[in-house]
Amino acid sequence: MQMALNLLIAHAKPQRLLIEPTGLGHPTEILQSLSSGYYRESLSVQKVITFVDARHLKESRYTEHKVFNQQIAIADIVVGNKRDLYKTGDLSKLKAFVKEQGQPTVELVFTERGEIDLNLLKGPAKSIDKNCTHSHLLKSEQLLANTELPECGYLKAVNQGEGFESVGWRFTAERVFNRTKLFQLFSGLNVERLKAVFLTEEGVFGYNMVGDGLTEIQLDDCLESRIEIIAIKTSDSWEQLLFDCQT
């Protein structure tokens, strides 16, 4: 993240950056990095926004999960997303949970399809605490760094922490995949999160899967195919299944 931020600040000079942690990323570590001496001179950290699906509060694997609770605790604004799918009691349960876990000044709003008033983004973050505690997770550095891919044409990295496992692959541009086979494979996986971009015979496509299902969008371009999967338990068979999706 720091390498990417440094490049963006030096070359792109953006007016605003939106930073979304990975599924296994600790938000407090990101805030600590952004409030360090170097970035304090370059960035003004604005409000921290956490999107929550209130239906997840019925499951202890969320309510008792350290990172899930941490995302509530540091939020300046909690957005109860997918309100149109809530059942009776979901909304009030989220209100009570945020009151218990959140900051005294936290704002709670509800929406559908992630649509929020952009004015909510304005204002400094109140959640930066130089003394806040944090733990460290294992990182899939091979996936994040600009490492040259080996002659075999792909690179694999694994990750684990907070009760979850993560596995990811990078593939050279010479490896082209079958779009239909990829979609069928991803649709059949029982995982917490999947993010991917693939070069296929029909063009470049991005994939994103959470509990509510898999989405596929066409992209303009990418240099290589990448995928990362987060699950309670990963499977060694996924690698061969991906290879079988090649054209």
Contacts in CASP RR format, 6 or more apart in sequence:
PFRMAT RR
TARGET T0000
AUTHOR 0000-0000-0000
METHOD contacts of the structure
MODEL  1
MQMALNLLIAHAKPQRLLIEPTGLGHPTEILQSLSSGYYRESLSVQKVIT
FVDARHLKESRYTEHKVFNQQIAIADIVVGNKRDLYKTGDLSKLKAFVKE
QGQPTVELVFTERGEIDLNLLKGPAKSIDKNCTHSHLLKSEQLLANTELP
ECGYLKAVNQGEGFESVGWRFTAERVFNRTKLFQLFSGLNVERLKAVFLT
EEGVFGYNMVGDGLTEIQLDDCLESRIEIIAIKTSDSWEQLLFDCQT
1 19 0 8 1.000
1 30 0 8 1.000
1 33 0 8 1.000
2 33 0 8 1.000
3 145 0 8 1.000
5 17 0 8 1.000
5 39 0 8 1.000
8 14 0 8 1.000
8 17 0 8 1.000
9 42 0 8 1.000
9 43 0 8 1.000
16 46 0 8 1.000
16 121 0 8 1.000
17 43 0 8 1.000
19 30 0 8 1.000
19 34 0 8 1.000
21 27 0 8 1.000
21 30 0 8 1.000
22 228 0 8 1.000
23 67 0 8 1.000
23 192 0 8 1.000
23 193 0 8 1.000
23 230 0 8 1.000
24 67 0 8 1.000
24 137 0 8 1.000
24 159 0 8 1.000
24 161 0 8 1.000
24 162 0 8 1.000
24 164 0 8 1.000
24 166 0 8 1.000
24 230 0 8 1.000
25 67 0 8 1.000
25 137 0 8 1.000
26 67 0 8 1.000
26 70 0 8 1.000
26 134 0 8 1.000
26 135 0 8 1.000
26 136 0 8 1.000
26 137 0 8 1.000
27 48 0 8 1.000
27 67 0 8 1.000
27 70 0 8 1.000
27 71 0 8 1.000
27 74 0 8 1.000
28 70 0 8 1.000
28 74 0 8 1.000
28 132 0 8 1.000
28 133 0 8 1.000
28 134 0 8 1.000
29 134 0 8 1.000
29 136 0 8 1.000
31 45 0 8 1.000
31 48 0 8 1.000
31 74 0 8 1.000
31 125 0 8 1.000
31 127 0 8 1.000
31 128 0 8 1.000
31 132 0 8 1.000
32 130 0 8 1.000
32 132 0 8 1.000
32 134 0 8 1.000
33 39 0 8 1.000
34 43 0 8 1.000
34 45 0 8 1.000
34 128 0 8 1.000
35 45 0 8 1.000
35 128 0 8 1.000
35 130 0 8 1.000
44 124 0 8 1.000
45 124 0 8 1.000
45 125 0 8 1.000
45 128 0 8 1.000
46 121 0 8 1.000
46 122 0 8 1.000
46 123 0 8 1.000
46 124 0 8 1.000
46 125 0 8 1.000
47 76 0 8 1.000
47 77 0 8 1.000
47 120 0 8 1.000
47 121 0 8 1.000
47 122 0 8 1.000
47 123 0 8 1.000
47 124 0 8 1.000
47 125 0 8 1.000
47 126 0 8 1.000
48 74 0 8 1.000
48 75 0 8 1.000
48 76 0 8 1.000
48 77 0 8 1.000
48 125 0 8 1.000
48 127 0 8 1.000
49 75 0 8 1.000
49 76 0 8 1.000
49 77 0 8 1.000
49 78 0 8 1.000
49 79 0 8 1.000
49 116 0 8 1.000
49 120 0 8 1.000
49 121 0 8 1.000
50 71 0 8 1.000
50 72 0 8 1.000
50 74 0 8 1.000
50 75 0 8 1.000
50 77 0 8 1.000
50 78 0 8 1.000
50 79 0 8 1.000
51 79 0 8 1.000
51 80 0 8 1.000
51 81 0 8 1.000
51 114 0 8 1.000
52 71 0 8 1.000
52 72 0 8 1.000
52 78 0 8 1.000
52 79 0 8 1.000
52 80 0 8 1.000
52 81 0 8 1.000
52 94 0 8 1.000
53 80 0 8 1.000
53 81 0 8 1.000
53 82 0 8 1.000
53 85 0 8 1.000
54 80 0 8 1.000
54 82 0 8 1.000
54 83 0 8 1.000
54 86 0 8 1.000
54 90 0 8 1.000
54 91 0 8 1.000
54 93 0 8 1.000
54 94 0 8 1.000
55 82 0 8 1.000
55 85 0 8 1.000
55 86 0 8 1.000
55 87 0 8 1.000
55 90 0 8 1.000
56 62 0 8 1.000
56 63 0 8 1.000
56 68 0 8 1.000
57 63 0 8 1.000
57 90 0 8 1.000
57 93 0 8 1.000
57 94 0 8 1.000
57 97 0 8 1.000
58 93 0 8 1.000
62 68 0 8 1.000
63 69 0 8 1.000
63 97 0 8 1.000
65 162 0 8 1.000
66 135 0 8 1.000
66 162 0 8 1.000
67 162 0 8 1.000
69 101 0 8 1.000
72 78 0 8 1.000
72 97 0 8 1.000
72 98 0 8 1.000
72 101 0 8 1.000
72 102 0 8 1.000
73 101 0 8 1.000
73 102 0 8 1.000
73 103 0 8 1.000
73 127 0 8 1.000
74 103 0 8 1.000
74 127 0 8 1.000
75 102 0 8 1.000
75 103 0 8 1.000
75 106 0 8 1.000
75 127 0 8 1.000
76 103 0 8 1.000
76 105 0 8 1.000
76 106 0 8 1.000
76 107 0 8 1.000
76 125 0 8 1.000
76 126 0 8 1.000
76 127 0 8 1.000
77 106 0 8 1.000
77 107 0 8 1.000
77 108 0 8 1.000
77 109 0 8 1.000
77 120 0 8 1.000
78 94 0 8 1.000
78 98 0 8 1.000
78 102 0 8 1.000
78 106 0 8 1.000
78 107 0 8 1.000
78 108 0 8 1.000
78 109 0 8 1.000
79 109 0 8 1.000
79 110 0 8 1.000
79 111 0 8 1.000
79 114 0 8 1.000
79 116 0 8 1.000
80 94 0 8 1.000
80 108 0 8 1.000
80 109 0 8 1.000
80 110 0 8 1.000
80 111 0 8 1.000
81 110 0 8 1.000
81 111 0 8 1.000
81 112 0 8 1.000
81 113 0 8 1.000
81 114 0 8 1.000
82 112 0 8 1.000
82 113 0 8 1.000
82 114 0 8 1.000
82 212 0 8 1.000
83 91 0 8 1.000
83 110 0 8 1.000
83 111 0 8 1.000
83 112 0 8 1.000
84 112 0 8 1.000
91 110 0 8 1.000
94 108 0 8 1.000
95 108 0 8 1.000
98 106 0 8 1.000
98 108 0 8 1.000
103 126 0 8 1.000
103 127 0 8 1.000
105 126 0 8 1.000
107 120 0 8 1.000
109 116 0 8 1.000
109 120 0 8 1.000
137 159 0 8 1.000
137 160 0 8 1.000
137 161 0 8 1.000
137 162 0 8 1.000
138 159 0 8 1.000
138 160 0 8 1.000
138 161 0 8 1.000
139 159 0 8 1.000
140 157 0 8 1.000
140 158 0 8 1.000
140 159 0 8 1.000
140 166 0 8 1.000
140 168 0 8 1.000
140 228 0 8 1.000
141 157 0 8 1.000
142 155 0 8 1.000
142 156 0 8 1.000
142 157 0 8 1.000
142 170 0 8 1.000
143 155 0 8 1.000
143 157 0 8 1.000
143 168 0 8 1.000
143 170 0 8 1.000
143 226 0 8 1.000
143 228 0 8 1.000
147 155 0 8 1.000
149 155 0 8 1.000
149 170 0 8 1.000
149 171 0 8 1.000
149 172 0 8 1.000
149 224 0 8 1.000
153 171 0 8 1.000
153 172 0 8 1.000
153 174 0 8 1.000
153 175 0 8 1.000
154 169 0 8 1.000
154 170 0 8 1.000
154 171 0 8 1.000
154 172 0 8 1.000
154 175 0 8 1.000
155 169 0 8 1.000
155 170 0 8 1.000
156 167 0 8 1.000
156 168 0 8 1.000
156 169 0 8 1.000
156 239 0 8 1.000
157 167 0 8 1.000
157 168 0 8 1.000
157 169 0 8 1.000
158 165 0 8 1.000
158 166 0 8 1.000
158 167 0 8 1.000
158 168 0 8 1.000
158 234 0 8 1.000
159 165 0 8 1.000
159 166 0 8 1.000
159 167 0 8 1.000
160 166 0 8 1.000
163 232 0 8 1.000
164 192 0 8 1.000
164 230 0 8 1.000
164 231 0 8 1.000
164 232 0 8 1.000
165 230 0 8 1.000
165 231 0 8 1.000
165 232 0 8 1.000
165 233 0 8 1.000
165 234 0 8 1.000
166 228 0 8 1.000
166 229 0 8 1.000
166 230 0 8 1.000
166 231 0 8 1.000
166 234 0 8 1.000
167 228 0 8 1.000
167 229 0 8 1.000
167 234 0 8 1.000
167 238 0 8 1.000
168 226 0 8 1.000
168 227 0 8 1.000
168 228 0 8 1.000
168 229 0 8 1.000
169 225 0 8 1.000
169 226 0 8 1.000
169 227 0 8 1.000
169 239 0 8 1.000
169 242 0 8 1.000
170 224 0 8 1.000
170 225 0 8 1.000
170 226 0 8 1.000
171 199 0 8 1.000
171 224 0 8 1.000
171 225 0 8 1.000
171 226 0 8 1.000
172 224 0 8 1.000
173 199 0 8 1.000
173 223 0 8 1.000
173 224 0 8 1.000
173 225 0 8 1.000
175 199 0 8 1.000
175 225 0 8 1.000
175 246 0 8 1.000
176 199 0 8 1.000
176 200 0 8 1.000
176 201 0 8 1.000
176 246 0 8 1.000
176 247 0 8 1.000
177 198 0 8 1.000
177 199 0 8 1.000
177 200 0 8 1.000
177 201 0 8 1.000
177 225 0 8 1.000
177 242 0 8 1.000
177 245 0 8 1.000
177 246 0 8 1.000
177 247 0 8 1.000
178 200 0 8 1.000
178 201 0 8 1.000
178 245 0 8 1.000
178 246 0 8 1.000
178 247 0 8 1.000
179 198 0 8 1.000
179 200 0 8 1.000
179 201 0 8 1.000
179 202 0 8 1.000
179 203 0 8 1.000
179 205 0 8 1.000
181 244 0 8 1.000
181 245 0 8 1.000
182 198 0 8 1.000
182 200 0 8 1.000
182 205 0 8 1.000
182 207 0 8 1.000
182 245 0 8 1.000
183 207 0 8 1.000
183 214 0 8 1.000
183 216 0 8 1.000
185 241 0 8 1.000
185 242 0 8 1.000
185 245 0 8 1.000
186 194 0 8 1.000
186 196 0 8 1.000
186 207 0 8 1.000
186 209 0 8 1.000
186 214 0 8 1.000
187 214 0 8 1.000
189 209 0 8 1.000
189 229 0 8 1.000
189 231 0 8 1.000
189 238 0 8 1.000
190 231 0 8 1.000
191 209 0 8 1.000
191 229 0 8 1.000
191 230 0 8 1.000
191 231 0 8 1.000
192 210 0 8 1.000
192 211 0 8 1.000
192 230 0 8 1.000
192 231 0 8 1.000
192 232 0 8 1.000
193 209 0 8 1.000
193 210 0 8 1.000
193 229 0 8 1.000
193 230 0 8 1.000
194 207 0 8 1.000
194 208 0 8 1.000
194 209 0 8 1.000
194 214 0 8 1.000
194 227 0 8 1.000
194 228 0 8 1.000
194 229 0 8 1.000
194 230 0 8 1.000
195 207 0 8 1.000
195 208 0 8 1.000
195 209 0 8 1.000
195 227 0 8 1.000
195 228 0 8 1.000
196 206 0 8 1.000
196 207 0 8 1.000
196 208 0 8 1.000
196 225 0 8 1.000
196 226 0 8 1.000
196 227 0 8 1.000
196 228 0 8 1.000
197 204 0 8 1.000
197 205 0 8 1.000
197 206 0 8 1.000
197 207 0 8 1.000
197 219 0 8 1.000
197 222 0 8 1.000
197 225 0 8 1.000
197 226 0 8 1.000
197 227 0 8 1.000
198 204 0 8 1.000
198 205 0 8 1.000
198 206 0 8 1.000
198 207 0 8 1.000
198 225 0 8 1.000
198 227 0 8 1.000
199 222 0 8 1.000
199 224 0 8 1.000
199 225 0 8 1.000
200 247 0 8 1.000
201 247 0 8 1.000
203 218 0 8 1.000
204 218 0 8 1.000
204 219 0 8 1.000
204 220 0 8 1.000
204 221 0 8 1.000
204 222 0 8 1.000
205 216 0 8 1.000
205 217 0 8 1.000
205 218 0 8 1.000
205 219 0 8 1.000
206 216 0 8 1.000
206 217 0 8 1.000
206 218 0 8 1.000
206 219 0 8 1.000
207 214 0 8 1.000
207 215 0 8 1.000
207 216 0 8 1.000
207 227 0 8 1.000
208 214 0 8 1.000
208 215 0 8 1.000
208 217 0 8 1.000
209 215 0 8 1.000
227 242 0 8 1.000
229 238 0 8 1.000
END
